[in-house]
Amino acid sequence: MAEKDSPIPPHTGEIPLVVPTAKNADQYFQASSSTKNSDVTGSVAPPQKIPPQLKVLIVAAFAIALGFGLIAPVLPRFAASFNVGAMAAALVVSMFAVMRLAFAPASGKIITLLGERPTYIAGLLIVALSSLGVAFSWDFYSLLLFRALGGVGSVMFTVSAMGLIVRYAPQSLRGRISGYYATSFLLGNILGPVMGATMAGLGMRLPFTIYAVMLFIAATVVFVYLKEVEDKNAGAQTMQPALTFKQALGFENYRGALVTNFAMGWAALGIRISLMPLAAVALLAQYHSGELYDAEAGGTVLAGVALALYAAGNAVTQNISGSLSDKSGRRTLIFVGLLLSGASTIAVGFSTTPVIFCVFSVLTGIGTGLLGPSLQASVADVIGSNRSGGTVLSTFQMLSDLGQIVGPLLAGFVVDQWGYGAAFGISGALLILCSLAWRPGHRPRFPAQWADKSYSGK
């Protein structure tokens, strides 16, 4: 059939196996819808289940995040114990993120060369050894070196975990699995500091040792279990050549995912951690102006409550939105999530009471929970399950890390010049601007020769 007879422009890549004509288009799509869950015999296929190897990754993610939450509150005080100033102590924290960003391109190449599973295990072992090194640091410079090595291992297992989800998650479950994975990380980060508080009297080196042991156990479980699964599945699937970054850039959804992940790193991760505690203090200082009130102490409590409410809204929404994206598509949820989180971020900066501050913190968490799993799944859809995409995934992760570094620095400058309202306003506006890439009714373009047969970009 000639291309002019097709109701779907061929440059979009959305070419069905049997191209319908204008006369039979309605019948074609109705038939496709009615047989979507049926096999060739007409029987209804059983619902797909989460592959067991991904359940292992989800549990491992919780253990990793739990350990990270265990050491995060201790690290700045541990660095300061080597008789260095606040800037040097902050350098230890930021060095981890800087090394993640710097090593991200190399991690993508390592995944393409060695595969996701070896890279994931190697990353866990590097972070475990670096954490053990931190526990036995003899001076500030050794501490700095071990934290830098931890950043290298962290980006290795982070990107390769995304690759494993892409590889093993069925297309119809990618959003749901991405939601479960993100929620397990979030819960670990929430519970980790609580565990750390119970060990406060046991010294500052112990949490790093415990974290190392947890990572060694996680690496062993992943090595044994995923090896068994891969051996059973060997030869069951023919792998295609890896998707290159240049090829992925041809997908409009991937380009949108890159800028969106940068904005998420800036606003949802960087600003939330760096400015929320300070904004809470400033809000209470103004709210209780003229009163005998300790805004520093009250701000610490308010920030903790607001961050907890954000996390709760995010955790509850992620699992629901992940399943919805598998049924209704990725783009709508990303669009709505960006609008809601962007508007709520702006409102947080202009909040005038603690209640309003907390309400919009919850709404921001719900917004990021709506878009997070769908954003991850949209990248997974681009790569497909029968090829590697190490560089594609590492670049996607690198943009988030870059946002977490650049966002707080620029927003901090804006706060000094124009106040918290302007800083949160710019951050929220960036999220809203990114929503244009996911606007409803738009049919995203993509190169059909590089896309999976089932890829539609929805």
URWODA-V710276 format. One record per backbone hydrogen bond with DSSP energy under -0.5 kcal/mol. CO is the residue of the C=O (numbers start at 1). NH is the residue of the N-H. Records with the same first field share a line. If there is no record, write none. Layout:
# URWODA-V710276
CO: NH / NH
This chain:
# URWODA-V710276
2: 5
3: 6
7: 9
9: 12
10: 13
11: 446
13: 15
14: 16
17: 19
20: 7
21: 25
24: 28
25: 29
26: 30
27: 31
28: 32
29: 33
30: 34
31: 35
33: 36
35: 38
37: 45
39: 42
43: 39
51: 54 / 55
52: 56
53: 57
54: 58
55: 59
56: 60
57: 61
58: 62
59: 63
60: 64
61: 65
62: 66
63: 67
64: 68
65: 69
66: 70
67: 71
68: 72
69: 73
71: 74 / 75
72: 76
74: 78
75: 79
76: 80
77: 81
79: 82
80: 83 / 84
85: 89
86: 90
87: 91
88: 92
89: 93
90: 94
91: 95
92: 96
93: 96 / 97
94: 98
95: 99
96: 100
97: 101
98: 102
99: 103
100: 104
101: 104
103: 107
104: 108
105: 109
106: 110
107: 111
108: 112
109: 113
110: 114 / 115
111: 115
115: 119
116: 120
117: 121
118: 122
119: 123
120: 124
121: 125
122: 126
123: 127
124: 128
125: 129
126: 130
127: 131
128: 132
129: 133
130: 134
131: 135
132: 136
134: 137
139: 143
140: 144
141: 145
142: 146
143: 147
144: 148
145: 149
146: 150
147: 151
148: 152
149: 153
150: 154
151: 155
152: 156
153: 157
154: 158
155: 159
156: 160
157: 161
158: 162
159: 163
160: 164
161: 165
162: 166
163: 167
164: 168
165: 169
170: 173 / 174
171: 174
173: 177
174: 178
175: 179
176: 180
177: 181
178: 182
179: 183
180: 184
181: 185
182: 186
183: 187
184: 188
185: 189
186: 190
187: 191
188: 192
189: 193
190: 194
191: 195
192: 196
193: 197
194: 198
195: 199
196: 199
197: 200
199: 202
200: 203
205: 209
206: 210
207: 211
208: 212
209: 213
210: 214
211: 215
212: 216
213: 217
214: 218
215: 219
216: 220
217: 221
218: 222
219: 223
220: 224
221: 225
222: 226
223: 227
224: 228
225: 229
226: 230
227: 231
228: 232
229: 233
230: 234
231: 234
233: 236
237: 239
240: 388
244: 248
245: 249
247: 250
248: 251
250: 252
251: 255
252: 256
253: 257
254: 258
255: 259
256: 260
257: 261
258: 262
259: 263
260: 264
261: 265
262: 266
263: 267 / 268
264: 268 / 269
265: 270
266: 271
267: 272
269: 273
270: 274
271: 275 / 276
275: 279
276: 280
277: 281
278: 282
279: 283
280: 284
281: 285
282: 286
283: 287
284: 288
286: 289
288: 291
291: 293
293: 295
294: 298
295: 299
296: 300
297: 301
298: 302
299: 303
300: 304
301: 305
302: 306
303: 307
304: 308
305: 309
306: 310
307: 311
308: 312
309: 313
310: 314
311: 315
312: 316
313: 317
314: 318
315: 319
316: 320
317: 321
318: 322
319: 323
320: 324
321: 325
322: 176 / 326
323: 327
324: 327 / 328
325: 329
330: 334
331: 335
332: 336
333: 337
334: 338
335: 339
336: 340
337: 341
338: 342
339: 343
340: 344
341: 345
342: 346
343: 347
344: 348
345: 349
346: 350
348: 351
353: 357
354: 358
355: 359
356: 360
357: 361
358: 362
359: 363
360: 364
361: 365
362: 366
363: 367
364: 368
365: 369
366: 370
367: 371
368: 372
369: 373
371: 375
372: 376
373: 377
374: 378
375: 379
376: 380
377: 381
378: 382
379: 383
380: 384
384: 387
386: 240
388: 243
389: 393
390: 394
391: 395
392: 396
393: 397
394: 398
395: 399
396: 400
397: 401
398: 402
399: 403
400: 404
401: 405
402: 406
403: 407
405: 409
406: 410
407: 411
408: 412
409: 413
410: 414
411: 415
412: 416
413: 417
414: 418 / 419
415: 419
419: 423
420: 424
421: 425
422: 426
423: 427
424: 428
425: 429
426: 430
427: 431
428: 432
429: 433
430: 434
431: 435
432: 435
433: 436
434: 437
435: 438
436: 439
439: 442
442: 444
445: 252
446: 448
447: 450 / 451
448: 451
452: 455
458: 331
